[in-house]
Amino acid sequence: MLREKNKVGRTGITRKKLEKAGFESVGPVMAWGPMPVEATDDAFWDQFWADTATSVQDVFALVPAAEIRAVREESPSNLATLCYKAVEKLVQGAESGCHSEKEKQIVLNCSRLLTRVLPCIFEDPDWRGFFWSTVPGAGRGGGEDDDENARPLAESLLLAIADLLFCPDFTVQSHRRSTVDSAEDIHSLDSCEYIWEAGVGFAHSPQPSYIHDMNRMELLKLLLTCFSEAMYLPPAADCGNTNPWVQFFCSTENRHALPLFTSLLNTVCAYDPVGYGIPYNHLLFSDYREPLVEEAAQVLIVTLDHDSTTSASPTVDGTTTGTAMDDADPPGPENLFVNYLSRIHREEDFQFILKGIARLLSNPLLQTYLPNSTKKIQFHQELLVLFWKLCDFNKKFLFFVLKSSDVLDILVPILYFLNDARADQSRVGLMHIGVFILLLLSGERNFGVRLNKPYSVRVPMDIPVFTGTHADLLIVVFHKIITSGHQRLQPLFDCLLTIVVNVSPYLKSLSMVAANKLLHLLEAFSTTWFLFSAAQNHHLVFFLLEVFNNIIQYQFDGNSNLVYAIIRKRSVFHQLANLPTDPPAIHKALQRRRRAPEPLSRTGSQEGASMEGSRPAVPAEPGTLKTSLVATPGIDKLTEKSQVSEDGTLRSLEPAPQQSSAEGSPATEEPSQAWREQRRPSSASASGQWSPTSEWVLSWKSKLPLQTIMRLLQVLVPQVEKICIDKGLTDESEILRFLQHGTLVGLLPVPHPILIRKYQANSGTAMWFRTYMWGVIYLRNVDPPVWYDTDVKLFEIQRV
């Protein structure tokens, strides 16, 4: 990334200046001289933020990480002074209001330098407390008493950034009419009048300014770098350790917390990348708003990284602030950003947020007749995290989303991303968050009801053509993920089928394509070798049987396609009822694995032609970087079972503690862990970790919920066969017509209560979200590569 010589020469930090300033030039890398430089030597230090312009890219090119580490080891006092002086300059800029061009330039240069240096400080555990210490003699009067109440460096830095983000004529428009008027006093300024964009809680849309957007972006990049200390700590099991930078910035100490939260949220949700709808518009004008919107989205989701499972908020000294009084009226989270997010309640605000997120998520799906004529945004993963946080922290927003069919504007892009990423190992995280969001939504009855809306928007997707509803789209995409996704998606199968179970009681009419896909999955999952080759595989069959039972018992009338598919594939249900349980048969089934093809291949599923204009899902390019993720909890920990009462309310069911022992599997506690261990089924039993026994098969075979389906087959198969013989029928339509008008009232067993598995927050998913979110931020910040050459601990960087 080193720039050509003449480009570097025009910047503030030049080679000549560095050498003059006491650096020794060692080839392309400069190292500090070993002598400490006095903090009072302003002439020396001022050269680092000299008045000429330096781009952040130049700072990264001129100051390699190796050099910062060398200074850290050999001249620690110089590095400490550099950080202190740079923060001091930012504080001075915030105090004065940055009225001159020179002051603005110094602030920008200092923020770029700190963005470069901070990651190298965070990676060394010995330095991590440095910013939380006070600088001797930094009190206002310079006396010893002042040192007692001096702020830690981190707090001074964060408050200065907050002030600078609402600095008239630097990051916001001045409200003064003329320059004759005295400059606005930064301390008396009400920053709520300077919110960056109209939207939640603010009606006025300021004139767009390229310069202000660029300055905001630089300061937000520094803020994000401050928060990134989390990247240098290994993932913790409890996820309880709060990020001190985020904790302070989102506390009442930050007087700009509300306007800044609102500015970030509105900037993201108001952004329209398509602009005036002119084709190729984005090629004619560079869109300076997008980098700011990306930075705003990233800062916003990091400030909202709050584990909602821990009710009492830890204070600065690590104790919790819970008292018996809180039970009566909980004060809400101490993190003000989470607090504000949870308190948004006006319908017009919800509409603004939902429309904005849906517009941006749908952007990559925009198809025009002119290739590349519309701008495609790249920050959909940050948007999905933001949408998750909104639904998780603000239940009123979740209900608003599900109140109308607007939720489908979120569903379709998510299904598009899931389908598109299914073959790409570098996008496993995207697959997980998409599925988590759908799992959260599926716990609400309204989601299932909304899925009955016909699907007419034809987004080109690599799936079979069908005519039907959004429920059909969901099932067809899930089938595609399961049958043609890569190996690492197996832990998600439980989640995918749980979503289908949750919505199934409300699905009025499945298409023939979707019905066949469900039967194909049952056929694949109920082969004996698949059932016997891993401790958890039978769960998938239970989920699918529950789907069929829900539809037969609660939505029989409109689902003749599914009933017909069940009749056609009745042998699968008979095989399940007669599943062998003796050891020789189990052994024989496992041997057959070596000769049989993968059950989840496309054979046996009528694929049909893919939609016009679609591209097949492709694996990642070799060498693509990806970040590792922590394991997700199993479906039993991710969800809580609730029973739907007659009046439609949900009653939580306490999980039966003895259930896991009845399953007879030592790994039942953690299904996804078992999935990972048993990913290659034949090797699992060979490895000696686990092998199926007769008792184990009997323990769950006796619980297979086959009664309803067997009764349906017992009643309908003879009638269908009679029609075929009487009329010599080979045509489906006559049989379907008969099934449409048939009824099973009084012939089926008493309907079972509907069980919904609702997502429940837990520390395991909180930690997963933290690693995923920082992994996305790490990989997306490449210009400049803020964290690339540093020793992060939260995740591993891997190549596909």
N, C-alpha and C positions, 0 to 999 in steps of 0.2 A: 504493500500500500504506500510505500515511499513515493512522494511526488517528485517530478523533475525539478532540477535545481532552481531554475528561475522562479517557479511557483512558490517554493519554500521561501525564497529570498524576500518575497513581499509580505510575509506573515510577521506577526509579533514575535514569536519564539523562533529565532533563526539560529543556525549552527554557530555563526560568528558570535552572536550574543551569548549563547550557552557557554561557549569556550571562554569568552571574556568574563562571564559571570562565575568562573571558577570551575567549570567542567573540564575534564581532560577528554580530548577527542580520541576514542579508541575505534578506529575504523568507522563504521556507520553508527556505532553506539557511543553515547557520551556517558561517562561515569563521574560522579561528584568527586571533587578533591576531598581528602579525608578531614580537612579542617572544618570545624563548626563555624557557621556564619552567624553573627549576632542578629537577633530579631530587630534591633534598633537600626540596622544598616538598611534604611529604606531604599537608597540608591541601588543596592544589590537586588533586593526583592522585587522592586517595581519593574525590573526588566522582564519579569515573567508575565506581566499583564500590561505590557507597553501599549501605547495608544493605537498602534496599527492593528488592522483586523487579522484575526487568526480563525480559520474554520475549525470546527471540532475534528474533521477528518485530518487536518494538518497536525493538530496536537497528537492524535493517535499515531500518525506516521513518524513524527519527530521524536516522540518519547516512547520507545518500546517498553513492554512490561519488564523485560530483563533488566533494563536500566533502573526502573523504579525499585525493583527488588534489590539491586545492588546498593542503592541509596539507603533503602530500608535496613540493610544489614550493616553497611559500613559507616553511614553518616545519619543515624536515626534522628539526631537532634535537628539536622537540616530538613529532613522530610517533615518532622513535626512542625517546624517553624513555617515551612512552605504551606502546609495545610492551614495552620492557624492564621497566617497572613492572608491567604486567599479567602477564608471565611470572614475575616475582619473587613476585607474590601467589599464583600457582598453585604455585610451588615451596614457598612458606611453608605453603600449605594441605596439600600432600603431606607436608611435614616434620612438621607438628603433628597430622595425622590428622583435621582438620576436625571437631572435636568440637562446637563451638557452631553454632547455626543461622546466626549472623552470618558465621562462616568459610565455611560451605557456600554462603551467598548470594554472598559475594565471589568464590569460585571459579567459580560459575556465571556471574556477570556478566562476569568477566574472560574466560572461555572464549567467551562470546557476542561480546564486543567483538573478540577476536582472530579469531574466525570471520568477522567483518565486514571487518576491516582486512587480513588476510593476502592475499586475492586482489588487492587494489589494490597491495600491495607486490610480489607476484610479477610483475605485468604490466609493471613498469618494470625493464629489465635492470640499471640502475645500483643498484637496491635489492636485487637478488636475492641478493647475497652478505651482506646485512646480518645475517640470522639465523645465518650461519655465522661471524660475527666475535664476539670477546669484548667485553664492556663494560668500559671502563676503570674501575678501582677496584671491580670486582665480585668480586674474590678474597675469600676468607673474612675475611682480616685487614685488607683494604683497603690493604695495602702493595703496593709495586711487584712483589715476588717472586710474590705471589699471582696477579697478572695473567698471569704466565707459564703457570700451569697451570689458569687459569680455563676453564670449559667454554664452547664457543660457545652462544649463546642458543638455537639450534635444539635442541641436545642437552638443555639444561636443560628446555626446554618438553616435549620428547617423553618424557623420564624422569618429569617431574611428571605428565603425562597417564597414563602407565602406572601409577604409584603410585596416583593418584586412582581409577583403574578398579578397584582392589582395596582400597578404603578402608572399613573397617567402619562401618556405620550411615550411609554416604553412598551407596556403590554396591554393597556386599555386606552380608549380614547379619552382625552381630557374633556371635562364638561365646561371648562372656561371658554368664554366666547373669544377673548382676544389675549394676546401675549402681554398686554399692558397690565392686566389683572395679576395680582400676586399668585405665584404658583400654588397649586392645591397642596395643602399640608397633608403629608402622608399619614399623620396620626389622627387627624380629625376626619379623614376620608371614610365615608360609609361604603365599604366595598360591595354591599348588596345592590348598590345603584350601578355597579360596574360589571355585572354578570355578563359573561362573554357572548351569550346567545339566548334568544328567546326560547321559551319552553316551560318547563316546570317552574312555577313560582315567579316567572319573569316574562313580561309581555313585549318588551322593547327589543328589537333586533338591531344591534349596533352596525354601523357601516363596516364591511369587511376590510381588513388591513393586512396586507402581505407581511409588512415589517413586524406588526404586533404578533401575528401568528408564528412567525419564525422565532421571535424572542420567547414567546410562551413555550414553544417546542423545546428550545434549549434548556429552559429552566425545568420543564417537566422531565426531560431526559436526566438531568442532575437529580431530581427528586426520586425518580425510579431507581437510579444508581444508589442513592442513600438507602432506599428500601431493600435493595438486593442483598443486604447482609444475610438474608434468609437462605440465599443460594450456597453459602459457605458453611452451613450447618447440616449434618447428616439428617435424614428423615427420622423423626421421633415417633414412637408408637402412639403416644397420647395426643400429639398435635397441640398440646396445651401451651407450649412456650410461645408467648406473644412476641412479635417483632417490635423491639423498643422504638425504632424509628417511626413505624406506622402508628404505634400506640400513642406516642407524643404528638405526632402531626394531626391525628384525628381526635385529639382531646380538647378540652375547653381552653387550653393554653393558646390554641391557634384561633385568633379572632376572625380569621377568614374562612373557617371550616365550612360554614353554610354556603356562602357565595362560591367557594371553590368547588364544593361537591356539586352544586347546581350548574356551575359553568362546565364542568367535565361531562356531566350527564347530558346537558342540553347540546353541547358541542357534538357529542357522538350521535345523539338521536335526531338532530336536525340535519345532519350531513346528507346531501344528495349527490352521489358521484356521477349520475347521468347528466346533471346540469340541465341545459335547455333542450335536451332531446335532439340536438343536432348530431347526426352521425359523424364519427371521427373527431368530435369536439375535443376529446382528451388528448388528441395528437397535436391540436393547434395551440391549446393553452395548457401550460403546466399547472396542475392542480395543487396549489400550495396548501390547501386545506387538509388533504388526506394525511400527510405526515403528522399534522397536529391531532387529527381525529384518532389516528392509531395510538399516538403517545397518550392522549387523554383516556382512551379505552384501557390501555395497559395500566396507567396509574390508578384508574378507578377500580379495576378488579383487584389490584394489590391492596388498596386501602380497605376493600371489603373482605379481605381474607380473615374471616372471623369464625371460629368454631362455635356454631350455634348450639352444640350439645352441652357446652359448659355454661351453666346459667350464671354463676357468680363470676364477675370479671376480676381478674387479678390486678392488683394495684402495682405501682412502681416497685415497691419493696417485695413483691411476690406473694403477699398475703391476699386473701379474698375478701371482698366487701359485701358478703351476704349476711343479713341479719333476719331475725324472725319478722321484722317489720316489712321486709321486701315482699313477703308472700301476699300481703294484702294488696299492694300496688307496686308491681315491679317497675323499677325506674328505666328499664330498657338498657341496651348495651352502652358501655362507656365509650366505645368507638363511635364518635359522632356521625361518621359517614354511614355506618350500618344503621344507626339510630334514625338518621334522616331518611334513609332508603325505606326503612320499615314503616315510617309515618306518612309517606305519600298516600293520599287517599282520594283526591278529586278525580272524577271520571275523565275530565279533559286531559289531565296529566297522564293518566294511564293510557289514554288513547294515543297521545303524542309519543310516549315511550314505545308502546307496542307497534305503532305504525312505523316508527323510525327503525326499530330493530328488524322488523319484518322486511322493510324496504332494503336494508343493507344485506340481510341474509339472502334475499332473493336475487341480489345483484349478479352473482356468478352464474345464475340460471338464465339470465336475459339472453334470449336468442333473437337475433335479427337476421334478415336475409343478407346483410353485409357482414362478412367475417371481421372480427376484431373492431367493429365500429363503436362498441360501447366499452366504457372503462370497467375493468373488473377489479374489485377490491380484494385484498389479501388477508384482512383481519377478521375473518368469520369465526375463528376459534375464540378470540377474545370476546366477540359478541355473544357466543354461546355461553361462555363463563358468566358474562354479565346477566344474560337472561336467566341462567340458573340461580344466580344470587338474588335477583329480583323475586323469583318465585319462592325461593327458600326463606327469605327474610320478610317478605311482604305478602301475607296470605290473601289480602284484599286484591292485590294485583293478580295473583294466581286465579282467583275466582272471576276477576274481570276478563282475563284472557280466555277463560272457558265459557264465558257467558254467551258469546256469539261465535259464528264460524270463523272469526278472525284468527283463532288458534290454528286454523289450517294453513294460514300464511306463514306460520312458524314450522308446522309439521312438514310441509312439502320440501322446503329447503333442507331440513334435517335429513329427510329420507334421501334426498339427492346426494348430500355429502356422504351419508352412510354407504350408499350404493357405489358412489364414485371411489371411495377410499378402501373398499373391502379387500382389494388385492395388494394394497400398499402397506408394507410393514412399518414404514416411517410414520404412518398416520393412525396407529393403533389408539393413541390418545383421543383423536377426533372421533373415532368410532365409539369409544367409551362415553365421552360426554354427550354425544347425540343420543345414545341408548339411555343414559341416566336421566336426561331431560324427559324422554318419552315415558320412562318408568314413573317419574314424578307425576306427569300429567295423567297417566293411565289410572292412578289411584283415585281420580275424581270421576264420578258418574258422567258428568257433562262431556268429558273427552270422548267416551265411547259413543254417546249420542251424536256428537258433532261429526264423527267419522262416517255417518250415513249419508252425508252430503255427496252428490255425484261428483266424480273427479273429471273435470272437463279441460282444465289447464294442461296442455300437453307439453310438459317439460321433457326435452329429449333425454331419456334415461335408458341405460342398457338393460332393459327388462322386457318381457313379452308384452305385446300389445293386448289390452283388455278393455272392456267397457264395463264400468262399474263405479264404485264409490271410493272415498279416501281410505276406507277400511281395506278394500281390495288392494289398493296401492301399498298400504303398510304390510300386508301379508305377503304380497309378491316380492317386495324389496327384502323383507326378513328371510324369505325362502332363498333368495339369491345370495344373501350374506352367508347363510348357513351352508349352502351347497357349493358356493364357489368363492368363499372368502379364504384367507390364509389360516394356517394352523393356530396362530396366536389369538384368534377370535373365539376359540372354543369356550373360554371362561364366560363369554357373553351369551351363550346359548340359553342358559337359565333365565337371564334377564329378558331376552327377546321373547321367549315363550310366556314369561310372566306377564309381559305387556299384553300379549294376545289374550291370555286368560282374563286379565282385568277388564278388557273391553268387550269380550265375547258375549256377555249377557245382553248387550245393547245393540248387537249387529243385526239389522233387520233383513238384509238380503245380500249374501255373498255371491259373487260371480262364479261361473264354472271354473275359470282360471284359478281364482284364489282357493276355491274348494279343493281342486285337484292338488294344489301346492301343499295344503295342510295334510291331505291324505298321503302325499308322497313323503312328507317329513315323518309321519307316523310309521310308514312302511320302512323307512330307513332306520329309524331309532328303535324299532321293535325286532330287528333281526337278532337272532340269539347271540351271535358273537359280539355284537355291539352292546347288548344288555349285560353280558357276563364279563366284559373286558375292563370295566371300571366301576368303582364303588358308587358313582353318582349317576351313571347313564340312565337308569330306570326313571329318574326324576323327570326326564324330558317326556317320557311316555305318559306319566301321570299328568303333566301339564296339558298335553294334547288331548287326552281323554276328558279332562276337565273342560277344555274349550268346546268339544263336541257336545258334552252333557249340557253345558250352559245354553248353547244355541238350540238344542233339541227341546229342552224344558221351557225356555223362556222366549225363543224366537222361531218356533217351528214353522209358523205360517208362511213367512217370506223366504224360507231357506231350502226350497226344493232342490237347488243345485247341490248343496252340501249333502242333503239326504240321499240324493241319487249317487253322489260320489261314494258315500259310505256303503250303500248297497253294492255298488260295483266292486269295491275293495273289501267286501265282507270277510274274505279269507284272512285278512290281517288280524281282525278282531278274534276270529276263531283260533288262530295260531297263538295269540296272546293268552286266551282263556286256557289253552292246552299246553302252555309253556312247560317244557321238560324241566324237572328239578333234580333228577338223579345224577350223581357224579360222572358216570360215563358220558351222558348226554352233554353235560356242561363242558367236559374235556373235549368232546368231539366238536362242539360249537366253536370253541376257541381255536382248534386246529384249522377249522374251515377258513378262518380269517386270512391265513397265508395264501389261500388259493382264490378267495373271492375278491371282487373289485370293491373299492370304497363304497359303502352304502350311500354316502352323500354325494355321489357323482350325479351328473344330470340324467343318467340313464333312468328310465322309468318315470321321468317327469316330462310331460309334453311341453317342450320349451317354446316352440313357436318363434316367429321372427321378432327381433328386437325393434324398438320404436325407431322411426325414421329420424335421422339426424343425430343419433346417439353415438357416443364413443365407448368402446369396451373399457372396463376398469383395468388399469395396468399396474403391475408391480412398481415399486420405487426403482429409480435408476440406481445401479450399483454405486456404492460410495456415498449415497445420500446420508446426511447426518440426521440422527434422531437422539432423543434423550430418553433415558430409562424411566419407568414409572413404578411406583410401589404397587404391590398386589392389592386388588380390590377385595372387600369382604364378600363372603358368599351370599347368595340370595336370601338365606335365612337371617343374616345379620343386616342386610340392606333393607329388608321389608318387615312390616308387622301385619299379621293377618287381622282383617276386620270382617265382620259379618254384616250384610245389608239387611236391616229390619224391614218389616212390611211397609213402614211409613217412609222408607228410603234412607233413614239415618244409618250411620255406621256404628257398630259396637265392636270395640277391640276384643280380640280373642287372646287370652293369655296362652303363649306357646306351651304345649304339653311337654314337661321336662323329660318324660320317659321316651319321647319319640325317637331321639337319636339312638338310644340303645336298641330299640326295636329294628332300626334299619340294619343293625348288625355290622356297621362299618366304622372302623376307628377314625375315618376321615370325614364323617358326616358333618362335624362341626364347621368345617371350612370347605364348602363345595368347590369354590374356585381353586383352592390350593390342590384339592384332589384332582380337579381337571388338569391342572398343570402337570402334576406328577404322572397322570395317566394319559397324557396327550397322545402317545402312541400306544394304543390299547394293548397290542400283543406283548409289547415289552414290559408293560406294567406287571402282568402276572408272572412273567419270566423273572422279573427282578426280585421276586420274593417278598416285596412290600405288602402285596395284597393279592389274594386269589379267592374267587367266588366259591362258596360252599352251598350245599343243598339247603341248609337251614336259612342261610342268607336269602336265597331266591324265594323260598317259601314265605319268609317274613314279609316280603313286599308283594308277592304274587297274590296273596290272599286279600290284599287291600286294593287291587286294581279296580277302579270304578267302572265296571263293564255292564252293570245291570240294565241301565237305561238303553244303551246301544243294542244290547242283545234282545231286549224286549221289542225295540223298534224293528230290528231285523226279523224277529219271529213273526211280527204282525205284517210287515210290508213285503218281504221277499216273496212269499207265496202269491200275494196279490199281483205283484209286478210280473212274476213268471207266468201267471195265468193270462194276463193281458198279452204278453209276448206270444204265447202259444195260440190263444184265441185269434189274435189279429195278424199273426205271422210278422210281428214287428221287429225291425232291426233299427228303427229310427228312434233317437233319444227324445224328440220333441213330444211324442204322444205320452211317453212314460212321465216326462217332466210335468205335462199338463195334468196327468192323473195325481202326481204327488202334490202339485200346487193346491188341488182341491181336496186332498185327503185330510184327515184329522186323526190325531191319536188321543184326543181327550178321553180321559177315563181308562186308557189302556196302558199308560206309562206309570212307573213308580211315582210316589209322591215327590214333587219337586224338592230338590235339596236347597238349603239356603245358599245364596250367592256369597262367595268368599272373595274379598279384594285384598291383594297384598300391596299395602301402601308403603312407599319409600319412607324410611325413617332416618333422620340425621344421625350419624355416628362418627366417632373420631377417625375410623378407618377411611371413610370417604373424604373427610376433611383433609387428611394428609395426602390422599390421592389428588385432590383438587390443587393443593399447594404445589406438589411436584409437577403436575401437568401444566399449571399456569406459568410457573417460572421456567419450565422447559420450553414452552411456546415463546415466552419473552426472550429467553436466551437465543433461540434459533432465529427469531425474526429481527433482532437488532444486529444487522451486519454492516451498516454504514453509518457510523463507525461500529466495528465489532467490539462492543463495550466489554463483554465478558469472555470472549473466545479464548484468549491465551492465559486464563487464570484457573486456579485449582478449585473448581466448584465441588461441593460435597453432597448437595441435595439430590443429585441424579448423576448418572454416568452419561457421557457423550459417546454414542456408538455409531458405527457406519453400517448401513444395510448391506 
